[in-house]
Amino acid sequence: MLKLDGLRFENGGKRIVYDYSYGAALSHYFNKKQSYFVEYTVDVSQIPASIAVVPFLANFTPISWFAGFDIEVPEADATFLHSLEELKKEFAVHFAKVKPNTKVLATKVVSNKIEGDETALLFSGGLDAFEALTRNIDNNPYLVSVWGADIELTDTKRWDEFQRFNKEETIIADDRVLYVKSNLRTFYTHKVDLLVDISWWGKIQHGMALISMIAPLSWLKGINTVMIASSNTGEVSFGWGSTSETDEKVKWASMSVIHDGFHLRRTEKIENIVEFAKKTGHNTQLRVCYSELRNGKNCSKCAKCQRTMLGFILCGENPDDYGFNIPSNFYELLFKNFGENAVMTTGVAYEWRCLQEKAASAQNLHFIENPETEKNNIATFAALPLETMVNRNIDAQLGKKKLKFTLISKFPRLFQWYLKIRRALKTT
């Protein structure tokens, strides 16, 4: 049993701190040095306790499904309790380790209704989020960004940059941006990640955790619709923390969630961004990359940056106009993703496959330096046998990733020193 003993409001009512207790058997899952908290830029102290508890349950209940314990809370929203049961069933489809008999026990169950018809969009500044904004811009949604999700709470430099980039975007209205701060990725230990062979955040947590951050705001701002941008379409199915099947089961009070853009491939989203730029004269500055070594909006070297830049190249657009700084050895970096030692998951292979299909039919290309050489590179890429690469070397790489992850978790300060040295070497 894990018990929520109570919640309290600090920092002028802007921060909710959750006090909880648990037995010795669960102690290795939770960080004893910090209580879980969520902090807003507005006073949320007057919201009902049954709504304030939503972020707590959204982050702790999934751990209970895998570790096998019950959770007890003083008060909870009736709709959200039902939502958690539906979510547990959905995750059990992909994860056999889910224990179906775990329970959330609430002393008081409350039926809530949110008054209002506002919309909110979870906003990371990436391709999916920006494309969702451009399609839904007439709805003037609140944009909700969470510090502690992709940017660590200790990384004030990159968080300050993130807020500055938002201010620089002319299509973003300052009075519609809402910031949330939470230790949603550090209140638990690396033992939680090992419940799913690492990547707890990606495989399980991030969809429902991020959506739940909006619960207190929904009560204050009258938000009855929450949008979270899709990553993939229904063409691929695998265990992941944010899908149409999971996200749209997250509900509290009278609100609903839209897994937005589910009908669109990322290549089509890039086409929409380009069309928006041509229509409005505004080139959106995307932030798709959170590499520890990046300077500016993107590192322009990692695989995620490469896939996005290639999408613009195949549309005949210069990626530099959309927040990147394309390297001269772009295609050399590109082909390293398909070498003998490369690891290709089902989800990543799908992203590359979409780009392959686009490359095979693209007529209007952007060239970096040498059109003939680059045409040949694109043709070679389009013909790569991706199906032979999926899950190749995955067992050996998983062992290495587990070891690296465990070492980083046990020696975080040493890892930060290592990153500082790498950044310093990169800039010299």
C-alpha distance (Angstrom), angle and dihedral (degrees) to the residues before:
residue distance angle dihedral
M1 . . .
L2 3.80 . .
K3 3.79 113.2 .
L4 3.79 129.1 -159.2
D5 3.79 100.4 -142.7
G6 3.79 92.8 -172.1
L7 3.77 146.5 -55.9
R8 3.77 128.8 -113.7
F9 3.79 135.6 -167.4
E10 3.78 120.8 -127.8
N11 3.81 138.0 171.3
G12 3.79 95.4 44.8
G13 3.79 93.0 -42.4
K14 3.80 93.1 -57.0
R15 3.81 97.9 107.8
I16 3.81 125.1 62.0
V17 3.81 112.9 -157.5
Y18 3.79 118.0 -167.5
D19 3.81 118.2 -150.2
Y20 3.79 112.9 -157.4
S21 3.79 139.1 164.9
Y22 3.80 134.7 -156.7
G23 3.78 141.3 172.7
A24 3.79 127.8 -93.1
A25 3.81 91.5 -98.1
L26 3.81 90.1 67.7
S27 3.81 98.3 39.5
H28 3.81 95.4 99.5
Y29 3.83 91.1 61.0
F30 3.80 98.5 58.9
N31 3.77 135.6 60.8
K32 3.79 105.6 -116.8
K33 3.80 92.4 -163.3
Q34 3.79 96.4 66.5
S35 3.78 139.4 36.8
Y36 3.77 118.4 -139.1
F37 3.82 113.7 -96.3
V38 3.79 142.3 174.1
E39 3.81 120.7 -159.5
Y40 3.80 129.2 -166.3
T41 3.79 134.7 -171.4
V42 3.81 90.0 -120.5
D43 3.81 134.1 55.8
V44 3.82 108.7 -90.8
S45 3.80 97.7 170.2
Q46 3.81 94.6 110.2
I47 3.79 97.4 59.1
P48 3.84 118.9 107.7
A49 3.81 115.5 -89.0
S50 3.81 89.0 -125.2
I51 3.83 88.9 62.7
A52 3.81 95.1 39.7
V53 3.81 90.3 57.2
V54 3.84 93.6 58.2
P55 3.86 95.9 88.6
F56 3.81 89.9 48.7
L57 3.80 95.0 51.2
A58 3.82 93.4 42.8
N59 3.80 90.6 58.2
F60 3.81 102.1 36.2
T61 3.81 102.3 38.1
P62 3.83 95.8 64.5
I63 3.82 88.8 55.2
S64 3.81 88.4 53.4
W65 3.81 90.8 54.0
F66 3.79 91.9 59.3
A67 3.81 101.2 31.5
G68 3.80 93.2 43.3
F69 3.79 110.4 -122.8
D70 3.80 138.4 123.1
I71 3.81 126.2 -118.1
E72 3.79 125.3 -141.5
V73 3.82 122.5 -160.3
P74 3.82 131.6 173.8
E75 3.80 94.8 -130.1
A76 3.82 138.1 5.9
D77 3.78 141.6 174.0
A78 3.81 112.5 -101.2
T79 3.80 95.0 -138.3
F80 3.78 92.4 50.2
L81 3.81 93.4 50.1
H82 3.81 89.0 55.4
S83 3.80 89.6 45.4
L84 3.80 91.2 56.8
E85 3.79 91.7 54.3
E86 3.80 91.2 50.6
L87 3.81 90.7 47.9
K88 3.80 91.6 51.1
K89 3.81 90.4 54.8
E90 3.81 91.2 48.6
F91 3.81 94.7 50.7
A92 3.81 89.9 46.8
V93 3.82 87.9 64.4
H94 3.81 89.8 68.6
F95 3.81 102.6 22.9
A96 3.80 117.9 56.2
K97 3.82 91.0 -170.5
V98 3.82 92.3 71.7
K99 3.81 108.7 114.4
P100 3.83 107.6 -142.1
N101 3.80 98.5 -158.8
T102 3.82 98.3 63.7
K103 3.80 113.9 117.8
V104 3.80 142.7 -158.8
L105 3.79 108.3 -142.6
A106 3.81 116.6 -160.8
T107 3.81 121.5 -172.5
K108 3.80 89.3 -154.2
V109 3.82 125.5 27.2
V110 3.81 117.0 -161.6
S111 3.81 131.3 -166.5
N112 3.82 108.6 -143.3
K113 3.79 134.5 -171.3
I114 3.80 124.9 -161.3
E115 3.78 115.8 -140.7
G116 3.81 111.9 -141.7
D117 3.79 143.2 48.0
E118 3.81 103.0 -121.1
T119 3.81 123.4 138.2
A120 3.80 128.8 -140.9
L121 3.79 129.5 -163.6
L122 3.80 122.8 -160.2
F123 3.77 102.9 -125.7
S124 3.80 126.1 -159.4
G125 3.81 96.5 157.6
G126 3.81 91.0 -116.5
L127 3.78 130.1 126.3
D128 3.81 96.5 -89.1
A129 3.81 93.7 47.6
F130 3.81 95.8 44.2
E131 3.79 92.9 46.4
A132 3.81 89.8 50.4
L133 3.81 89.1 51.0
T134 3.81 93.4 51.3
R135 3.83 91.7 51.4
N136 3.81 93.4 45.0
I137 3.80 98.4 35.3
D138 3.81 93.2 115.0
N139 3.83 88.5 62.5
N140 3.83 89.0 59.8
P141 3.82 93.4 -142.2
Y142 3.77 124.7 -163.5
L143 3.81 107.9 -107.1
V144 3.80 111.9 -138.0
S145 3.81 118.4 -163.8
V146 3.80 122.9 -176.1
W147 3.80 123.2 -146.8
G148 3.79 107.9 -151.9
A149 3.81 95.4 40.9
D150 3.82 108.6 81.1
I151 3.81 94.9 -5.6
E152 3.81 118.0 55.9
L153 3.79 118.4 -122.1
T154 3.81 89.6 -120.5
D155 3.82 91.7 55.5
T156 3.80 100.1 85.2
K157 3.81 91.6 156.6
R158 3.80 94.7 62.4
W159 3.81 93.1 40.2
D160 3.81 90.2 52.9
E161 3.81 88.2 49.0
F162 3.81 90.6 49.8
Q163 3.81 92.0 53.8
R164 3.80 90.6 45.4
F165 3.82 91.6 51.5
N166 3.82 89.0 52.1
K167 3.82 90.5 52.3
E168 3.81 90.6 49.6
E169 3.82 92.6 54.7
T170 3.79 107.3 93.8
I171 3.82 93.2 -158.3
I172 3.82 90.6 59.8
A173 3.79 115.6 83.6
D174 3.81 112.1 -147.1
D175 3.80 93.3 -140.7
R176 3.83 90.9 57.3
V177 3.81 96.3 54.6
L178 3.80 117.8 97.7
Y179 3.80 122.1 -173.7
V180 3.79 126.1 -155.6
K181 3.80 127.8 -170.1
S182 3.81 122.4 -159.4
N183 3.79 142.3 154.1
L184 3.79 88.3 -134.4
R185 3.84 91.8 139.3
T186 3.80 99.7 41.9
F187 3.82 105.9 43.1
Y188 3.82 87.7 84.4
T189 3.81 130.4 55.2
H190 3.81 131.4 -121.4
K191 3.82 87.7 -93.6
V192 3.81 87.8 77.7
D193 3.81 90.7 55.8
L194 3.79 89.5 52.6
L195 3.81 89.6 59.2
V196 3.83 86.5 78.3
D197 3.84 101.4 26.1
I198 3.84 90.0 -89.8
S199 3.81 129.1 -56.2
W200 3.81 95.4 84.2
W201 3.79 89.4 157.9
G202 3.81 94.2 54.9
K203 3.78 101.3 35.0
I204 3.80 99.6 40.8
Q205 3.79 120.9 -2.5
H206 3.77 115.4 45.2
G207 3.81 104.0 72.4
M208 3.80 100.2 51.0
A209 3.82 92.6 32.3
L210 3.81 94.4 56.2
I211 3.79 94.5 41.7
S212 3.82 90.6 50.7
M213 3.82 91.6 57.5
I214 3.80 87.0 72.6
A215 3.84 95.2 58.8
P216 3.84 97.1 92.1
L217 3.81 90.6 41.8
S218 3.80 91.4 49.8
W219 3.78 90.1 60.8
L220 3.81 93.7 47.7
K221 3.80 98.6 40.8
G222 3.80 100.5 34.6
I223 3.81 93.8 -114.6
N224 3.80 110.3 170.6
T225 3.81 98.2 161.3
V226 3.81 125.0 53.9
M227 3.80 121.8 -171.9
I228 3.78 124.9 -160.3
A229 3.79 116.1 -176.3
S230 3.80 117.0 -117.1
S231 3.80 123.0 -119.8
N232 3.81 99.9 -164.2
T233 3.79 139.2 15.8
G234 3.78 129.9 -123.5
E235 3.81 88.7 -88.3
V236 3.80 89.4 89.8
S237 3.80 131.2 38.3
F238 3.79 127.4 -169.3
G239 3.79 138.3 132.6
W240 3.79 107.6 -68.9
G241 3.79 137.1 148.9
S242 3.80 97.4 -123.1
T243 3.80 119.3 43.8
S244 3.78 133.8 132.1
E245 3.81 88.7 -103.3
T246 3.81 93.8 54.6
D247 3.81 104.8 31.0
E248 3.79 95.2 50.6
K249 3.81 90.5 52.7
V250 3.82 90.2 61.9
K251 3.81 105.4 99.6
W252 3.77 139.9 149.2
A253 3.80 131.0 176.8
S254 3.84 108.6 -19.6
M255 3.82 99.2 -33.7
S256 3.81 129.6 110.8
V257 3.79 136.3 -156.6
I258 3.80 128.1 -131.6
H259 3.81 118.4 -156.4
D260 3.79 89.1 -147.7
G261 3.81 125.3 -146.9
F262 3.81 94.5 13.5
H263 3.81 89.3 143.6
L264 3.81 92.3 58.6
R265 3.79 130.9 81.9
R266 3.80 116.4 -142.0
T267 3.81 88.1 -109.5
E268 3.80 88.6 57.4
K269 3.79 90.7 47.1
I270 3.80 89.0 55.1
E271 3.81 88.6 50.8
N272 3.82 88.7 52.8
I273 3.82 91.5 49.9
V274 3.81 89.5 51.4
E275 3.81 91.6 47.5
F276 3.82 89.9 49.6
A277 3.82 89.9 51.4
K278 3.78 92.3 50.8
K279 3.80 92.2 45.9
T280 3.81 97.2 47.1
G281 3.80 103.1 23.6
H282 3.82 88.9 -123.3
N283 3.80 119.9 122.9
T284 3.78 106.4 -155.9
Q285 3.81 113.2 -133.9
L286 3.80 104.1 -134.5
R287 3.81 124.8 -155.1
V288 3.79 104.7 -159.7
C289 3.80 98.0 149.0
Y290 3.80 133.0 73.6
S291 3.79 97.5 175.3
E292 3.81 112.4 156.2
L293 3.80 87.7 -129.9
R294 3.79 100.2 50.2
N295 3.77 123.4 119.7
G296 3.78 116.6 -159.0
K297 3.80 122.4 -5.4
N298 3.82 99.0 -28.3
C299 3.81 139.1 6.8
S300 3.85 89.4 -132.1
K301 3.81 90.0 -151.4
C302 3.80 109.4 72.7
A303 3.81 121.2 91.9
K304 3.81 93.5 -103.1
C305 3.80 91.3 53.4
Q306 3.80 90.1 45.8
R307 3.81 93.1 53.2
T308 3.79 91.9 49.6
M309 3.81 94.0 45.5
L310 3.80 90.6 48.6
G311 3.80 89.0 52.6
F312 3.81 90.0 57.8
I313 3.81 92.1 44.3
L314 3.81 89.3 54.8
C315 3.82 88.5 52.6
G316 3.80 90.7 53.4
E317 3.80 92.0 -108.6
N318 3.79 130.5 130.3
P319 3.84 107.6 -119.4
D320 3.82 88.5 -147.9
D321 3.82 87.6 72.2
Y322 3.82 90.2 61.5
G323 3.80 103.2 50.2
F324 3.82 103.0 -71.9
N325 3.79 137.0 108.4
I326 3.78 103.2 -148.8
P327 3.83 112.9 -146.5
S328 3.79 120.9 -129.8
N329 3.83 89.9 -123.9
F330 3.81 92.1 53.8
Y331 3.81 96.0 132.9
E332 3.79 92.7 45.8
L333 3.80 88.4 56.3
L334 3.80 90.8 43.8
F335 3.80 95.5 57.4
K336 3.80 92.7 49.2
N337 3.80 86.6 74.0
F338 3.81 89.2 69.1
G339 3.82 102.2 44.0
E340 3.80 127.2 123.1
N341 3.80 94.1 -88.4
A342 3.79 96.6 42.0
V343 3.80 119.8 121.0
M344 3.79 117.3 -141.7
T345 3.80 120.4 -171.4
T346 3.81 122.8 -162.4
G347 3.80 91.8 -105.5
V348 3.81 95.8 48.3
A349 3.81 91.6 45.3
Y350 3.80 88.6 54.8
E351 3.82 91.3 54.3
W352 3.81 91.1 50.9
R353 3.83 91.6 44.9
C354 3.80 91.4 56.4
L355 3.80 89.0 52.4
Q356 3.81 90.5 48.0
E357 3.79 91.4 55.4
K358 3.80 90.2 48.1
A359 3.83 90.7 47.9
A360 3.80 92.4 51.8
S361 3.82 92.1 59.9
A362 3.81 103.8 27.4
Q363 3.79 113.6 124.1
N364 3.78 103.0 172.5
L365 3.81 109.7 58.2
H366 3.78 133.1 175.6
F367 3.79 113.6 -131.9
I368 3.77 125.0 -152.2
E369 3.80 99.5 -162.2
N370 3.83 116.9 -37.9
P371 3.84 116.5 38.7
E372 3.82 97.4 -166.7
T373 3.80 95.0 47.6
E374 3.77 92.0 45.0
K375 3.81 92.8 48.5
N376 3.80 87.7 55.4
N377 3.80 91.0 47.8
I378 3.79 91.0 52.9
A379 3.81 91.6 47.9
T380 3.82 90.1 50.1
F381 3.80 90.5 49.5
A382 3.81 92.0 49.6
A383 3.82 90.5 55.2
L384 3.83 98.1 48.9
P385 3.85 112.3 126.6
L386 3.80 97.3 -124.8
E387 3.81 93.5 170.3
T388 3.82 90.3 68.3
M389 3.81 91.4 54.1
V390 3.80 101.2 52.3
N391 3.82 111.3 116.1
R392 3.82 91.3 -6.9
N393 3.84 110.4 151.9
I394 3.79 88.8 1.3
D395 3.83 97.0 132.9
A396 3.80 94.0 51.3
Q397 3.79 91.9 44.5
L398 3.80 92.4 47.5
G399 3.81 90.0 56.6
K400 3.81 90.7 51.2
K401 3.81 92.1 46.5
K402 3.81 91.5 50.5
L403 3.80 91.3 50.7
K404 3.80 92.6 47.1
F405 3.80 91.8 45.6
T406 3.82 92.8 49.8
L407 3.80 92.6 48.7
I408 3.82 92.3 49.1
S409 3.81 90.5 48.0
K410 3.79 93.2 50.4
F411 3.81 96.1 42.2
P412 3.83 106.2 31.9
R413 3.82 95.5 153.7
L414 3.78 92.0 52.6
F415 3.80 89.3 50.8
Q416 3.83 91.3 51.6
W417 3.80 90.3 52.2
Y418 3.80 88.8 50.3
L419 3.82 90.8 52.5
K420 3.81 91.8 49.1
I421 3.80 90.1 53.5
R422 3.82 91.7 48.6
R423 3.81 91.9 49.0
A424 3.80 91.0 48.6
L425 3.80 91.6 50.3
K426 3.78 90.8 47.9
T427 3.81 93.2 56.2
T428 3.81 95.6 46.8
